Every structure is written in C-alpha cells, then in structure tokens.
Amino acid sequence: MTPGQFIDAALWFPEAEEGEPFGPGALVYKVAGQKMFALLTGGGDGSGPATANLKCDPDLALELRDRFPAVTPGYHMNKKHWNSVLLDGTVPEDEILEMLRHSYVLVARSLRRADRDRVLAVLGEDAPRVGGAAAEAPERT
C-alpha cells in the first residue's frame, strides 16, 4: 500500500480529519476532530517506506506482530495498544485496511456518546477499498 492509498483510506472514514500537530512529515488522522486513530510518517522524502501507527486491541496486536514481520510495537506510542505497520508491501492491503478500520472503531467507541453513536451509525459495516477508497465511499447522509 502506498502512502497515498493509506491517506485516501484514512480520510474515507466518517468525520476523519487530517492534521500535522507534531510538525511537517507526521500526518495525524483523528475521528470527529477529537482522538487520533492513525499516524503516518515517512515515505515522502526517499528515506524508505512509510510507517502507519494504528491503535489495536492488545491481544490482536500481539497476534498481528507474530503474523507479519512488518508489524511491530507502536513507535513512540503505548506499545500495548498501538502497532507500527511498515508500508513496504509485505502486509497485504486488505489486512492494512482491516487494521485501519479496527483502529478507527476502537477510537470512535471512546468518544462521548453523541459523537460515538453518530460516527459509528454512518460507518455501519462498510470499509474503504484500495485504489480510490475515497471515490468509492458510500453516500453518507
């Protein structure tokens, strides 16, 4: 998955917002402008593949780290609750999209009730797709 595809997928989610609160080169994705569900670094300066930090259930985090060498404890994050995923092509795109959705849902569930209910109702069972995720998003009303 390319950094551009990851960005499209992260912005596909309801009320997902992109910012750079840590400075240039670290793209932060928040749900409803409140809580971070993804962090994307690298990949744009020729220093190697990009890395995405994604929130994860602790048991699942350990399982993913065992299955994929490119999934490691979250860099500069709580290593129990966050994974770093190297976007070097070794983790299948559908797995990365599922990790991204899992992270979004975990964070959305921690929002105050009104915000949580609103974003999760709009999300439903949908998930982004690679290669134009934003363009293929279902209509949200």
N, C-alpha and C positions, 0 to 999 in steps of 0.2 A: 504494500500500500504506500502510495506517495504521500508526502506531507499535504499536498493539495487535496487529495482524496480524503485524508483524515479531517482536514478543515471542513470540507463540504459535509462530511458525515456528522461532525460535531455540531455544526450550525443547523442541521436538519431537525434537531430535537426542538420541541415546543419551548419557546421563550429562552432559547440558548443564546448567550451573548459572548462575544469575543473581546478580550482586552489585553493590555500589556502592563499590569500593575507592578511587575517586577523589572520593567525596563524592556528595551528592544530585544527581540530574539526569543522571548518566552511568551507564547500565546496561551492565555488562560481562558477556559470556557466555563461559564457559570450558568446555572439554571435560575431563571427569574431574577437575574442580576444580583443574586444573593450568595450562592455557595458554589465553589469550584467542583466540577466533575471531571475535568481533563486539563492537562498542561502539555503543550507541545513545544519541544526545544530542538534546535539543530536542524540540519538538513538543507539549510539555505545558503550556507557560507562555504560549502565544499569540504567541510571538516568530517564528513561521513553521514551515515543515515540519521534521520530524525528519531527522537525518542518521545513517546507519549506516556505520561503518568496518568494512571486510571485508578479510581477507588475500587475496592474489591472486598467481598466477604472474606474474612481471614482464612477459612478452610479452603475456599475456592482459590484464593491467592496462592496458597502452598501447592495445590494441585496443578495450577497453570505453570508455576515455576518448575515443577517436575516434568511437565509435558513439553515445554518449549524452552530451550536454552536462551532465547532472546527475551524471555520474561524474567525479570529479576525484582528483588525488593525495591520499592519506590525510592528513587534517588532524591535526596533532600526532603523526604516525606516520612510519615509514620509507616515504617516498613511492615507493620502488621496489617494495615488497612489499605495500602497503596502498592501497586505494581508499576514498574517501568517496562515498557514494551518497545524494543528496538524495531523500528520500521525498516527492516533490511530485506524483507521478502521471505523470511524463513517462517513467519507465523502466517497462516492462511488469512486472507482478507475477511472471510466470513467469521473467523474466530475473533479478529480485532473488532469487527463491528459488534459482535455479541458482548465483548468486554466493555466496549464503549456504552452500549445500551445498559448493561448491568451497572456501570458506574453512574450513569445518569439517573437510573431508577433509585439506586441507593441514596444518592444525594437528594433527589426530589422527595423521597419519603421523609427526610429530616426537616423539610420546610414546615412553616406554620400551616395549619390545616387548610385554610382557604387556598393558599398558593399550591400546596401539595395536591389537593383534590382537583384543582383546575388543570395543572400541567399533566398529571397522570391520566385524567379523563381524555384529554386531547391526544395524548400519546397512544393510548389503547395498546394493542398488540403489535403495532407497526414497528418497523426497524428500517434504518437507512440502507441504501444499496450502494455498492462501489461504482464509480464511474458516472457521476452526475447525481449523487444522492439528493442534493437539494432540488434538482429539477424533477425528480421522481417522487417527491414528497406528496403524500395525500393532501387533499384540500382540507384546511383547518378552518373551522368557523367558530 
